[in-house]
């Protein structure tokens, strides 16, 4: 698993689709401002998404996967450990 690769951020509901939420401003004499990005909203559950939280979730998920891989390396599953029939290994 390469940490440098792009990963999709996921909403709590599992969706990876978001819509941009913008605010519009008006100033007397100057008209309207360009839309200001206020955040993103999940397309599926309509919840406002917090990118920092989703990034943390993603990092945690990767760490858990790394931990699981390491754990299996250090402590192989008991059923996978074969009692060697060849004493020459010692
Ligand atoms: Zn959602």
PDB file of the backbone (N, CA, C, O) and the ligand in Angstrom, with CONECT records:
HET     ZN  A 101       1
ATOM      1  N   UNK A   1       0.844  -1.200   0.000  1.00  0.00           N
ATOM      2  CA  UNK A   1       0.000   0.000   0.000  1.00  0.00           C
ATOM      3  C   UNK A   1       0.881   1.253   0.000  1.00  0.00           C
ATOM      4  O   UNK A   1       1.605   1.508   0.962  1.00  0.00           O
ATOM      5  N   UNK A   2       0.817   1.997  -1.037  1.00  0.00           N
ATOM      6  CA  UNK A   2       1.634   3.201  -1.139  1.00  0.00           C
ATOM      7  C   UNK A   2       0.901   4.372  -0.500  1.00  0.00           C
ATOM      8  O   UNK A   2      -0.258   4.647  -0.812  1.00  0.00           O
ATOM      9  N   UNK A   3       1.597   5.050   0.394  1.00  0.00           N
ATOM     10  CA  UNK A   3       0.962   6.184   1.060  1.00  0.00           C
ATOM     11  C   UNK A   3       0.871   7.397   0.143  1.00  0.00           C
ATOM     12  O   UNK A   3       0.129   8.342   0.410  1.00  0.00           O
ATOM     13  N   UNK A   4       1.637   7.352  -0.937  1.00  0.00           N
ATOM     14  CA  UNK A   4       1.678   8.511  -1.821  1.00  0.00           C
ATOM     15  C   UNK A   4       0.522   8.533  -2.817  1.00  0.00           C
ATOM     16  O   UNK A   4       0.277   9.535  -3.489  1.00  0.00           O
ATOM     17  N   UNK A   5      -0.182   7.408  -2.894  1.00  0.00           N
ATOM     18  CA  UNK A   5      -1.261   7.380  -3.883  1.00  0.00           C
ATOM     19  C   UNK A   5      -2.485   8.173  -3.402  1.00  0.00           C
ATOM     20  O   UNK A   5      -2.688   8.360  -2.203  1.00  0.00           O
ATOM     21  N   UNK A   6      -3.281   8.626  -4.349  1.00  0.00           N
ATOM     22  CA  UNK A   6      -4.476   9.394  -4.012  1.00  0.00           C
ATOM     23  C   UNK A   6      -5.551   8.459  -3.481  1.00  0.00           C
ATOM     24  O   UNK A   6      -5.775   7.375  -4.019  1.00  0.00           O
ATOM     25  N   UNK A   7      -6.200   8.891  -2.432  1.00  0.00           N
ATOM     26  CA  UNK A   7      -7.288   8.108  -1.877  1.00  0.00           C
ATOM     27  C   UNK A   7      -8.530   8.975  -1.810  1.00  0.00           C
ATOM     28  O   UNK A   7      -8.460  10.170  -1.523  1.00  0.00           O
ATOM     29  N   UNK A   8      -9.650   8.364  -2.076  1.00  0.00           N
ATOM     30  CA  UNK A   8     -10.909   9.098  -1.987  1.00  0.00           C
ATOM     31  C   UNK A   8     -11.302   9.260  -0.529  1.00  0.00           C
ATOM     32  O   UNK A   8     -11.207   8.327   0.269  1.00  0.00           O
ATOM     33  N   UNK A   9     -11.742  10.459  -0.203  1.00  0.00           N
ATOM     34  CA  UNK A   9     -12.262  10.681   1.144  1.00  0.00           C
ATOM     35  C   UNK A   9     -13.711  10.230   1.159  1.00  0.00           C
ATOM     36  O   UNK A   9     -14.460  10.468   0.211  1.00  0.00           O
ATOM     37  N   UNK A  10     -14.091   9.582   2.235  1.00  0.00           N
ATOM     38  CA  UNK A  10     -15.438   9.029   2.320  1.00  0.00           C
ATOM     39  C   UNK A  10     -16.226   9.678   3.443  1.00  0.00           C
ATOM     40  O   UNK A  10     -15.696   9.984   4.510  1.00  0.00           O
ATOM     41  N   UNK A  11     -17.493   9.877   3.174  1.00  0.00           N
ATOM     42  CA  UNK A  11     -18.416  10.347   4.200  1.00  0.00           C
ATOM     43  C   UNK A  11     -18.649   9.209   5.192  1.00  0.00           C
ATOM     44  O   UNK A  11     -18.346   8.051   4.906  1.00  0.00           O
ATOM     45  N   UNK A  12     -19.190   9.552   6.361  1.00  0.00           N
ATOM     46  CA  UNK A  12     -19.522   8.521   7.357  1.00  0.00           C
ATOM     47  C   UNK A  12     -20.459   7.467   6.775  1.00  0.00           C
ATOM     48  O   UNK A  12     -20.426   6.305   7.180  1.00  0.00           O
ATOM     49  N   UNK A  13     -21.298   7.882   5.819  1.00  0.00           N
ATOM     50  CA  UNK A  13     -22.268   6.960   5.232  1.00  0.00           C
ATOM     51  C   UNK A  13     -21.632   6.089   4.150  1.00  0.00           C
ATOM     52  O   UNK A  13     -22.274   5.175   3.632  1.00  0.00           O
ATOM     53  N   UNK A  14     -20.367   6.370   3.805  1.00  0.00           N
ATOM     54  CA  UNK A  14     -19.664   5.551   2.826  1.00  0.00           C
ATOM     55  C   UNK A  14     -19.622   6.152   1.431  1.00  0.00           C
ATOM     56  O   UNK A  14     -18.944   5.631   0.546  1.00  0.00           O
ATOM     57  N   UNK A  15     -20.338   7.238   1.238  1.00  0.00           N
ATOM     58  CA  UNK A  15     -20.388   7.867  -0.084  1.00  0.00           C
ATOM     59  C   UNK A  15     -19.089   8.619  -0.376  1.00  0.00           C
ATOM     60  O   UNK A  15     -18.449   9.155   0.528  1.00  0.00           O
ATOM     61  N   UNK A  16     -18.719   8.647  -1.645  1.00  0.00           N
ATOM     62  CA  UNK A  16     -17.534   9.421  -2.025  1.00  0.00           C
ATOM     63  C   UNK A  16     -17.905  10.580  -2.967  1.00  0.00           C
ATOM     64  O   UNK A  16     -17.056  11.120  -3.676  1.00  0.00           O
ATOM     65  N   UNK A  17     -19.181  10.942  -2.952  1.00  0.00           N
ATOM     66  CA  UNK A  17     -19.662  12.009  -3.832  1.00  0.00           C
ATOM     67  C   UNK A  17     -20.099  13.208  -2.995  1.00  0.00           C
ATOM     68  O   UNK A  17     -20.875  13.074  -2.049  1.00  0.00           O
ATOM     69  N   UNK A  18     -19.586  14.376  -3.361  1.00  0.00           N
ATOM     70  CA  UNK A  18     -19.914  15.585  -2.604  1.00  0.00           C
ATOM     71  C   UNK A  18     -20.286  16.722  -3.542  1.00  0.00           C
ATOM     72  O   UNK A  18     -19.854  16.776  -4.693  1.00  0.00           O
ATOM     73  N   UNK A  19     -21.085  17.609  -3.024  1.00  0.00           N
ATOM     74  CA  UNK A  19     -21.392  18.817  -3.779  1.00  0.00           C
ATOM     75  C   UNK A  19     -20.800  20.006  -3.038  1.00  0.00           C
ATOM     76  O   UNK A  19     -20.732  20.029  -1.809  1.00  0.00           O
ATOM     77  N   UNK A  20     -20.379  20.981  -3.808  1.00  0.00           N
ATOM     78  CA  UNK A  20     -19.763  22.158  -3.226  1.00  0.00           C
ATOM     79  C   UNK A  20     -20.838  23.105  -2.695  1.00  0.00           C
ATOM     80  O   UNK A  20     -21.839  23.370  -3.361  1.00  0.00           O
ATOM     81  N   UNK A  21     -20.614  23.598  -1.506  1.00  0.00           N
ATOM     82  CA  UNK A  21     -21.541  24.571  -0.922  1.00  0.00           C
ATOM     83  C   UNK A  21     -20.855  25.931  -0.985  1.00  0.00           C
ATOM     84  O   UNK A  21     -19.735  26.100  -0.502  1.00  0.00           O
ATOM     85  N   UNK A  22     -21.537  26.889  -1.584  1.00  0.00           N
ATOM     86  CA  UNK A  22     -20.950  28.225  -1.705  1.00  0.00           C
ATOM     87  C   UNK A  22     -21.865  29.255  -1.073  1.00  0.00           C
ATOM     88  O   UNK A  22     -23.074  29.054  -0.959  1.00  0.00           O
ATOM     89  N   UNK A  23     -21.270  30.349  -0.669  1.00  0.00           N
ATOM     90  CA  UNK A  23     -22.083  31.479  -0.206  1.00  0.00           C
ATOM     91  C   UNK A  23     -21.928  32.596  -1.229  1.00  0.00           C
ATOM     92  O   UNK A  23     -20.890  32.742  -1.876  1.00  0.00           O
ATOM     93  N   UNK A  24     -22.990  33.374  -1.351  1.00  0.00           N
ATOM     94  CA  UNK A  24     -22.992  34.473  -2.306  1.00  0.00           C
ATOM     95  C   UNK A  24     -23.109  35.777  -1.539  1.00  0.00           C
ATOM     96  O   UNK A  24     -23.891  35.886  -0.595  1.00  0.00           O
ATOM     97  N   UNK A  25     -22.338  36.749  -1.945  1.00  0.00           N
ATOM     98  CA  UNK A  25     -22.361  38.024  -1.236  1.00  0.00           C
ATOM     99  C   UNK A  25     -22.724  39.148  -2.180  1.00  0.00           C
ATOM    100  O   UNK A  25     -22.450  39.103  -3.379  1.00  0.00           O
ATOM    101  N   UNK A  26     -23.337  40.139  -1.612  1.00  0.00           N
ATOM    102  CA  UNK A  26     -23.719  41.311  -2.388  1.00  0.00           C
ATOM    103  C   UNK A  26     -23.255  42.564  -1.651  1.00  0.00           C
ATOM    104  O   UNK A  26     -23.399  42.669  -0.433  1.00  0.00           O
ATOM    105  N   UNK A  27     -22.709  43.487  -2.384  1.00  0.00           N
ATOM    106  CA  UNK A  27     -22.242  44.738  -1.816  1.00  0.00           C
ATOM    107  C   UNK A  27     -22.850  45.879  -2.606  1.00  0.00           C
ATOM    108  O   UNK A  27     -22.717  45.959  -3.827  1.00  0.00           O
ATOM    109  N   UNK A  28     -23.514  46.752  -1.885  1.00  0.00           N
ATOM    110  CA  UNK A  28     -24.134  47.911  -2.536  1.00  0.00           C
ATOM    111  C   UNK A  28     -23.081  48.668  -3.346  1.00  0.00           C
ATOM    112  O   UNK A  28     -22.028  49.035  -2.826  1.00  0.00           O
ATOM    113  N   UNK A  29     -23.379  48.894  -4.612  1.00  0.00           N
ATOM    114  CA  UNK A  29     -22.448  49.641  -5.453  1.00  0.00           C
ATOM    115  C   UNK A  29     -21.394  48.775  -6.119  1.00  0.00           C
ATOM    116  O   UNK A  29     -20.810  49.180  -7.124  1.00  0.00           O
ATOM    117  N   UNK A  30     -21.139  47.594  -5.579  1.00  0.00           N
ATOM    118  CA  UNK A  30     -20.111  46.713  -6.159  1.00  0.00           C
ATOM    119  C   UNK A  30     -20.700  45.428  -6.741  1.00  0.00           C
ATOM    120  O   UNK A  30     -20.022  44.686  -7.451  1.00  0.00           O
ATOM    121  N   UNK A  31     -21.946  45.185  -6.435  1.00  0.00           N
ATOM    122  CA  UNK A  31     -22.600  44.001  -6.988  1.00  0.00           C
ATOM    123  C   UNK A  31     -22.278  42.748  -6.209  1.00  0.00           C
ATOM    124  O   UNK A  31     -22.040  42.783  -5.002  1.00  0.00           O
ATOM    125  N   UNK A  32     -22.276  41.648  -6.922  1.00  0.00           N
ATOM    126  CA  UNK A  32     -22.071  40.371  -6.247  1.00  0.00           C
ATOM    127  C   UNK A  32     -20.600  39.966  -6.304  1.00  0.00           C
ATOM    128  O   UNK A  32     -19.866  40.326  -7.224  1.00  0.00           O
ATOM    129  N   UNK A  33     -20.201  39.208  -5.295  1.00  0.00           N
ATOM    130  CA  UNK A  33     -18.832  38.693  -5.258  1.00  0.00           C
ATOM    131  C   UNK A  33     -18.811  37.326  -5.931  1.00  0.00           C
ATOM    132  O   UNK A  33     -19.853  36.692  -6.098  1.00  0.00           O
ATOM    133  N   UNK A  34     -17.622  36.879  -6.314  1.00  0.00           N
ATOM    134  CA  UNK A  34     -17.558  35.497  -6.805  1.00  0.00           C
ATOM    135  C   UNK A  34     -17.989  34.549  -5.692  1.00  0.00           C
ATOM    136  O   UNK A  34     -17.761  34.840  -4.518  1.00  0.00           O
ATOM    137  N   UNK A  35     -18.604  33.426  -6.034  1.00  0.00           N
ATOM    138  CA  UNK A  35     -19.052  32.484  -4.989  1.00  0.00           C
ATOM    139  C   UNK A  35     -17.893  32.090  -4.080  1.00  0.00           C
ATOM    140  O   UNK A  35     -16.788  31.801  -4.539  1.00  0.00           O
ATOM    141  N   UNK A  36     -18.172  32.088  -2.792  1.00  0.00           N
ATOM    142  CA  UNK A  36     -17.141  31.700  -1.837  1.00  0.00           C
ATOM    143  C   UNK A  36     -17.403  30.273  -1.371  1.00  0.00           C
ATOM    144  O   UNK A  36     -18.505  29.944  -0.932  1.00  0.00           O
ATOM    145  N   UNK A  37     -16.391  29.441  -1.470  1.00  0.00           N
ATOM    146  CA  UNK A  37     -16.567  28.038  -1.077  1.00  0.00           C
ATOM    147  C   UNK A  37     -16.679  27.934   0.443  1.00  0.00           C
ATOM    148  O   UNK A  37     -15.780  28.349   1.174  1.00  0.00           O
ATOM    149  N   UNK A  38     -17.781  27.382   0.897  1.00  0.00           N
ATOM    150  CA  UNK A  38     -18.012  27.234   2.336  1.00  0.00           C
ATOM    151  C   UNK A  38     -17.746  25.812   2.806  1.00  0.00           C
ATOM    152  O   UNK A  38     -17.544  25.566   3.995  1.00  0.00           O
ATOM    153  N   UNK A  39     -17.748  24.901   1.881  1.00  0.00           N
ATOM    154  CA  UNK A  39     -17.517  23.518   2.269  1.00  0.00           C
ATOM    155  C   UNK A  39     -18.164  22.565   1.283  1.00  0.00           C
ATOM    156  O   UNK A  39     -18.513  22.940   0.163  1.00  0.00           O
ATOM    157  N   UNK A  40     -18.312  21.344   1.715  1.00  0.00           N
ATOM    158  CA  UNK A  40     -18.891  20.323   0.857  1.00  0.00           C
ATOM    159  C   UNK A  40     -19.961  19.557   1.616  1.00  0.00           C
ATOM    160  O   UNK A  40     -19.929  19.425   2.839  1.00  0.00           O
ATOM    161  N   UNK A  41     -20.894  19.068   0.845  1.00  0.00           N
ATOM    162  CA  UNK A  41     -22.005  18.337   1.439  1.00  0.00           C
ATOM    163  C   UNK A  41     -22.110  16.985   0.741  1.00  0.00           C
ATOM    164  O   UNK A  41     -21.938  16.878  -0.473  1.00  0.00           O
ATOM    165  N   UNK A  42     -22.392  15.974   1.522  1.00  0.00           N
ATOM    166  CA  UNK A  42     -22.520  14.635   0.951  1.00  0.00           C
ATOM    167  C   UNK A  42     -23.761  14.569   0.050  1.00  0.00           C
ATOM    168  O   UNK A  42     -24.841  15.025   0.427  1.00  0.00           O
ATOM    169  N   UNK A  43     -23.592  14.007  -1.114  1.00  0.00           N
ATOM    170  CA  UNK A  43     -24.710  13.878  -2.043  1.00  0.00           C
ATOM    171  C   UNK A  43     -25.737  12.884  -1.496  1.00  0.00           C
ATOM    172  O   UNK A  43     -26.943  13.046  -1.678  1.00  0.00           O
ATOM    173  N   UNK A  44     -25.233  11.866  -0.832  1.00  0.00           N
ATOM    174  CA  UNK A  44     -26.086  10.777  -0.391  1.00  0.00           C
ATOM    175  C   UNK A  44     -26.878  11.113   0.872  1.00  0.00           C
ATOM    176  O   UNK A  44     -28.104  11.000   0.883  1.00  0.00           O
ATOM    177  N   UNK A  45     -26.182  11.527   1.941  1.00  0.00           N
ATOM    178  CA  UNK A  45     -26.890  11.750   3.212  1.00  0.00           C
ATOM    179  C   UNK A  45     -27.066  13.227   3.524  1.00  0.00           C
ATOM    180  O   UNK A  45     -27.635  13.575   4.558  1.00  0.00           O
ATOM    181  N   UNK A  46     -26.588  14.094   2.650  1.00  0.00           N
ATOM    182  CA  UNK A  46     -26.749  15.549   2.771  1.00  0.00           C
ATOM    183  C   UNK A  46     -26.022  16.151   3.979  1.00  0.00           C
ATOM    184  O   UNK A  46     -26.216  17.320   4.311  1.00  0.00           O
ATOM    185  N   UNK A  47     -25.195  15.349   4.619  1.00  0.00           N
ATOM    186  CA  UNK A  47     -24.480  15.856   5.777  1.00  0.00           C
ATOM    187  C   UNK A  47     -23.316  16.728   5.317  1.00  0.00           C
ATOM    188  O   UNK A  47     -22.657  16.432   4.320  1.00  0.00           O
ATOM    189  N   UNK A  48     -23.076  17.800   6.054  1.00  0.00           N
ATOM    190  CA  UNK A  48     -21.945  18.655   5.736  1.00  0.00           C
ATOM    191  C   UNK A  48     -20.674  17.886   6.091  1.00  0.00           C
ATOM    192  O   UNK A  48     -20.541  17.353   7.192  1.00  0.00           O
ATOM    193  N   UNK A  49     -19.761  17.840   5.154  1.00  0.00           N
ATOM    194  CA  UNK A  49     -18.585  17.018   5.401  1.00  0.00           C
ATOM    195  C   UNK A  49     -17.466  17.828   6.016  1.00  0.00           C
ATOM    196  O   UNK A  49     -17.292  19.011   5.724  1.00  0.00           O
ATOM    197  N   UNK A  50     -16.722  17.174   6.861  1.00  0.00           N
ATOM    198  CA  UNK A  50     -15.550  17.794   7.474  1.00  0.00           C
ATOM    199  C   UNK A  50     -14.331  17.067   6.933  1.00  0.00           C
ATOM    200  O   UNK A  50     -14.064  15.911   7.263  1.00  0.00           O
ATOM    201  N   UNK A  51     -13.601  17.790   6.089  1.00  0.00           N
ATOM    202  CA  UNK A  51     -12.474  17.140   5.420  1.00  0.00           C
ATOM    203  C   UNK A  51     -11.404  16.686   6.399  1.00  0.00           C
ATOM    204  O   UNK A  51     -10.786  15.638   6.213  1.00  0.00           O
ATOM    205  N   UNK A  52     -11.184  17.493   7.461  1.00  0.00           N
ATOM    206  CA  UNK A  52     -10.148  17.092   8.419  1.00  0.00           C
ATOM    207  C   UNK A  52     -10.499  15.770   9.092  1.00  0.00           C
ATOM    208  O   UNK A  52      -9.627  14.937   9.340  1.00  0.00           O
ATOM    209  N   UNK A  53     -11.795  15.586   9.385  1.00  0.00           N
ATOM    210  CA  UNK A  53     -12.231  14.343  10.017  1.00  0.00           C
ATOM    211  C   UNK A  53     -12.088  13.172   9.045  1.00  0.00           C
ATOM    212  O   UNK A  53     -11.657  12.082   9.420  1.00  0.00           O
ATOM    213  N   UNK A  54     -12.463  13.425   7.780  1.00  0.00           N
ATOM    214  CA  UNK A  54     -12.391  12.345   6.791  1.00  0.00           C
ATOM    215  C   UNK A  54     -10.942  11.941   6.529  1.00  0.00           C
ATOM    216  O   UNK A  54     -10.645  10.773   6.277  1.00  0.00           O
ATOM    217  N   UNK A  55     -10.036  12.937   6.592  1.00  0.00           N
ATOM    218  CA  UNK A  55      -8.616  12.638   6.392  1.00  0.00           C
ATOM    219  C   UNK A  55      -8.107  11.783   7.553  1.00  0.00           C
ATOM    220  O   UNK A  55      -7.364  10.821   7.359  1.00  0.00           O
ATOM    221  N   UNK A  56      -8.528  12.160   8.771  1.00  0.00           N
ATOM    222  CA  UNK A  56      -8.122  11.388   9.959  1.00  0.00           C
ATOM    223  C   UNK A  56      -8.637   9.956   9.863  1.00  0.00           C
ATOM    224  O   UNK A  56      -7.923   9.001  10.171  1.00  0.00           O
ATOM    225  N   UNK A  57      -9.898   9.825   9.428  1.00  0.00           N
ATOM    226  CA  UNK A  57     -10.489   8.492   9.278  1.00  0.00           C
ATOM    227  C   UNK A  57      -9.689   7.657   8.289  1.00  0.00           C
ATOM    228  O   UNK A  57      -9.442   6.470   8.504  1.00  0.00           O
ATOM    229  N   UNK A  58      -9.288   8.314   7.190  1.00  0.00           N
ATOM    230  CA  UNK A  58      -8.529   7.631   6.148  1.00  0.00           C
ATOM    231  C   UNK A  58      -7.165   7.187   6.679  1.00  0.00           C
ATOM    232  O   UNK A  58      -6.724   6.062   6.445  1.00  0.00           O
ATOM    233  N   UNK A  59      -6.499   8.113   7.411  1.00  0.00           N
ATOM    234  CA  UNK A  59      -5.189   7.789   7.965  1.00  0.00           C
ATOM    235  C   UNK A  59      -5.291   6.652   8.966  1.00  0.00           C
ATOM    236  O   UNK A  59      -4.444   5.759   9.011  1.00  0.00           O
ATOM    237  N   UNK A  60      -6.357   6.706   9.776  1.00  0.00           N
ATOM    238  CA  UNK A  60      -6.578   5.665  10.773  1.00  0.00           C
ATOM    239  C   UNK A  60      -6.806   4.311  10.105  1.00  0.00           C
ATOM    240  O   UNK A  60      -6.307   3.283  10.562  1.00  0.00           O
ATOM    241  N   UNK A  61      -7.571   4.335   9.016  1.00  0.00           N
ATOM    242  CA  UNK A  61      -7.863   3.112   8.268  1.00  0.00           C
ATOM    243  C   UNK A  61      -6.573   2.507   7.703  1.00  0.00           C
ATOM    244  O   UNK A  61      -6.369   1.294   7.742  1.00  0.00           O
ATOM    245  N   UNK A  62      -5.700   3.392   7.172  1.00  0.00           N
ATOM    246  CA  UNK A  62      -4.432   2.929   6.619  1.00  0.00           C
ATOM    247  C   UNK A  62      -3.533   2.366   7.706  1.00  0.00           C
ATOM    248  O   UNK A  62      -2.885   1.334   7.527  1.00  0.00           O
ATOM    249  N   UNK A  63      -3.506   3.070   8.852  1.00  0.00           N
ATOM    250  CA  UNK A  63      -2.679   2.614   9.972  1.00  0.00           C
ATOM    251  C   UNK A  63      -3.156   1.254  10.462  1.00  0.00           C
ATOM    252  O   UNK A  63      -2.353   0.369  10.758  1.00  0.00           O
ATOM    253  N   UNK A  64      -4.495   1.098  10.544  1.00  0.00           N
ATOM    254  CA  UNK A  64      -5.064  -0.174  10.995  1.00  0.00           C
ATOM    255  C   UNK A  64      -4.667  -1.293  10.039  1.00  0.00           C
ATOM    256  O   UNK A  64      -4.336  -2.398  10.469  1.00  0.00           O
ATOM    257  N   UNK A  65      -4.703  -0.998   8.728  1.00  0.00           N
ATOM    258  CA  UNK A  65      -4.341  -1.996   7.719  1.00  0.00           C
ATOM    259  C   UNK A  65      -2.862  -2.352   7.842  1.00  0.00           C
ATOM    260  O   UNK A  65      -2.476  -3.515   7.726  1.00  0.00           O
ATOM    261  N   UNK A  66      -2.036  -1.318   8.080  1.00  0.00           N
ATOM    262  CA  UNK A  66      -0.598  -1.549   8.257  1.00  0.00           C
ATOM    263  C   UNK A  66      -0.349  -2.378   9.505  1.00  0.00           C
ATOM    264  O   UNK A  66       0.463  -3.303   9.509  1.00  0.00           O
ATOM    265  N   UNK A  67      -1.075  -2.020  10.575  1.00  0.00           N
ATOM    266  CA  UNK A  67      -0.929  -2.726  11.842  1.00  0.00           C
ATOM    267  C   UNK A  67      -1.324  -4.195  11.681  1.00  0.00           C
ATOM    268  O   UNK A  67      -0.652  -5.099  12.179  1.00  0.00           O
ATOM    269  N   UNK A  68      -2.426  -4.401  10.974  1.00  0.00           N
ATOM    270  CA  UNK A  68      -2.915  -5.766  10.751  1.00  0.00           C
ATOM    271  C   UNK A  68      -1.886  -6.587   9.962  1.00  0.00           C
ATOM    272  O   UNK A  68      -1.645  -7.757  10.256  1.00  0.00           O
ATOM    273  N   UNK A  69      -1.286  -5.938   8.950  1.00  0.00           N
ATOM    274  CA  UNK A  69      -0.269  -6.617   8.138  1.00  0.00           C
ATOM    275  C   UNK A  69       0.947  -6.977   8.985  1.00  0.00           C
ATOM    276  O   UNK A  69       1.505  -8.068   8.869  1.00  0.00           O
ATOM    277  N   UNK A  70       1.349  -6.028   9.846  1.00  0.00           N
ATOM    278  CA  UNK A  70       2.501  -6.272  10.718  1.00  0.00           C
ATOM    279  C   UNK A  70       2.194  -7.354  11.742  1.00  0.00           C
ATOM    280  O   UNK A  70       3.026  -8.214  12.030  1.00  0.00           O
ATOM    281  N   UNK A  71       0.980  -7.293  12.288  1.00  0.00           N
ATOM    282  CA  UNK A  71       0.588  -8.262  13.303  1.00  0.00           C
ATOM    283  C   UNK A  71       0.630  -9.682  12.744  1.00  0.00           C
ATOM    284  O   UNK A  71       1.071 -10.624  13.402  1.00  0.00           O
ATOM    285  N   UNK A  72       0.151  -9.798  11.492  1.00  0.00           N
ATOM    286  CA  UNK A  72       0.142 -11.124  10.875  1.00  0.00           C
ATOM    287  C   UNK A  72       1.558 -11.605  10.564  1.00  0.00           C
ATOM    288  O   UNK A  72       1.841 -12.802  10.531  1.00  0.00           O
ATOM    289  N   UNK A  73       2.441 -10.618  10.334  1.00  0.00           N
ATOM    290  CA  UNK A  73       3.835 -10.963  10.073  1.00  0.00           C
ATOM    291  C   UNK A  73       4.509 -11.467  11.347  1.00  0.00           C
ATOM    292  O   UNK A  73       5.283 -12.424  11.333  1.00  0.00           O
ATOM    293  N   UNK A  74       4.180 -10.774  12.468  1.00  0.00           N
ATOM    294  CA  UNK A  74       4.803 -11.103  13.752  1.00  0.00           C
ATOM    295  C   UNK A  74       4.161 -12.341  14.373  1.00  0.00           C
ATOM    296  O   UNK A  74       4.852 -13.254  14.826  1.00  0.00           O
ATOM    297  N   UNK A  75       2.831 -12.357  14.386  1.00  0.00           N
ATOM    298  CA  UNK A  75       2.109 -13.483  14.976  1.00  0.00           C
ATOM    299  C   UNK A  75       1.228 -14.115  13.913  1.00  0.00           C
ATOM    300  O   UNK A  75       0.071 -13.726  13.751  1.00  0.00           O
ATOM    301  N   UNK A  76       1.761 -15.079  13.195  1.00  0.00           N
ATOM    302  CA  UNK A  76       0.925 -15.718  12.170  1.00  0.00           C
ATOM    303  C   UNK A  76      -0.292 -16.376  12.810  1.00  0.00           C
ATOM    304  O   UNK A  76      -0.260 -16.774  13.974  1.00  0.00           O
ATOM    305  N   UNK A  77      -1.338 -16.482  12.050  1.00  0.00           N
ATOM    306  CA  UNK A  77      -2.565 -17.123  12.546  1.00  0.00           C
ATOM    307  C   UNK A  77      -2.219 -18.534  13.015  1.00  0.00           C
ATOM    308  O   UNK A  77      -1.497 -19.258  12.329  1.00  0.00           O
ATOM    309  N   UNK A  78      -2.730 -18.924  14.181  1.00  0.00           N
ATOM    310  CA  UNK A  78      -2.362 -20.230  14.747  1.00  0.00           C
ATOM    311  C   UNK A  78      -2.586 -21.394  13.792  1.00  0.00           C
ATOM    312  O   UNK A  78      -1.791 -22.333  13.758  1.00  0.00           O
ATOM    313  N   UNK A  79      -3.671 -21.337  13.013  1.00  0.00           N
ATOM    314  CA  UNK A  79      -3.947 -22.460  12.116  1.00  0.00           C
ATOM    315  C   UNK A  79      -2.986 -22.520  10.924  1.00  0.00           C
ATOM    316  O   UNK A  79      -2.854 -23.548  10.261  1.00  0.00           O
ATOM    317  N   UNK A  80      -2.320 -21.387  10.672  1.00  0.00           N
ATOM    318  CA  UNK A  80      -1.381 -21.372   9.552  1.00  0.00           C
ATOM    319  C   UNK A  80       0.010 -21.872   9.965  1.00  0.00           C
ATOM    320  O   UNK A  80       0.842 -22.215   9.124  1.00  0.00           O
ATOM    321  N   UNK A  81       0.240 -21.903  11.307  1.00  0.00           N
ATOM    322  CA  UNK A  81       1.548 -22.354  11.790  1.00  0.00           C
ATOM    323  C   UNK A  81       1.595 -23.873  11.689  1.00  0.00           C
ATOM    324  O   UNK A  81       0.803 -24.580  12.312  1.00  0.00           O
ATOM    325  N   UNK A  82       2.528 -24.350  10.899  1.00  0.00           N
ATOM    326  CA  UNK A  82       2.666 -25.803  10.739  1.00  0.00           C
ATOM    327  C   UNK A  82       3.717 -26.316  11.705  1.00  0.00           C
ATOM    328  O   UNK A  82       4.786 -25.725  11.863  1.00  0.00           O
ATOM    329  N   UNK A  83       3.394 -27.415  12.341  1.00  0.00           N
ATOM    330  CA  UNK A  83       4.422 -28.073  13.137  1.00  0.00           C
ATOM    331  C   UNK A  83       5.291 -28.849  12.154  1.00  0.00           C
ATOM    332  O   UNK A  83       4.849 -29.783  11.485  1.00  0.00           O
ATOM    333  N   UNK A  84       6.513 -28.428  12.105  1.00  0.00           N
ATOM    334  CA  UNK A  84       7.397 -28.984  11.085  1.00  0.00           C
ATOM    335  C   UNK A  84       7.665 -30.481  11.280  1.00  0.00           C
ATOM    336  O   UNK A  84       7.946 -30.945  12.385  1.00  0.00           O
ATOM    337  N   UNK A  85       7.572 -31.200  10.195  1.00  0.00           N
ATOM    338  CA  UNK A  85       7.855 -32.637  10.229  1.00  0.00           C
ATOM    339  C   UNK A  85       9.340 -32.926  10.027  1.00  0.00           C
ATOM    340  O   UNK A  85       9.818 -34.047  10.203  1.00  0.00           O
ATOM    341  N   UNK A  86      10.035 -31.872   9.654  1.00  0.00           N
ATOM    342  CA  UNK A  86      11.463 -32.050   9.388  1.00  0.00           C
ATOM    343  C   UNK A  86      12.288 -31.437  10.500  1.00  0.00           C
ATOM    344  O   UNK A  86      12.461 -30.219  10.541  1.00  0.00           O
ATOM    345  N   UNK A  87      12.800 -32.257  11.402  1.00  0.00           N
ATOM    346  CA  UNK A  87      13.599 -31.713  12.522  1.00  0.00           C
ATOM    347  C   UNK A  87      14.900 -31.075  12.075  1.00  0.00           C
ATOM    348  O   UNK A  87      15.587 -30.447  12.879  1.00  0.00           O
ATOM    349  N   UNK A  88      15.249 -31.224  10.803  1.00  0.00           N
ATOM    350  CA  UNK A  88      16.496 -30.669  10.322  1.00  0.00           C
ATOM    351  C   UNK A  88      16.484 -29.128  10.367  1.00  0.00           C
ATOM    352  O   UNK A  88      17.524 -28.478  10.264  1.00  0.00           O
ATOM    353  N   UNK A  89      15.282 -28.576  10.523  1.00  0.00           N
ATOM    354  CA  UNK A  89      15.185 -27.116  10.578  1.00  0.00           C
ATOM    355  C   UNK A  89      15.833 -26.559  11.836  1.00  0.00           C
ATOM    356  O   UNK A  89      16.195 -25.383  11.885  1.00  0.00           O
ATOM    357  N   UNK A  90      15.980 -27.399  12.849  1.00  0.00           N
ATOM    358  CA  UNK A  90      16.581 -26.930  14.093  1.00  0.00           C
ATOM    359  C   UNK A  90      18.086 -27.000  14.066  1.00  0.00           C
ATOM    360  O   UNK A  90      18.739 -26.637  15.046  1.00  0.00           O
TER     361      UNK A  90
HETATM  362 ZN    ZN A 101     -22.925  10.865   3.577  1.00  0.00          ZN
END
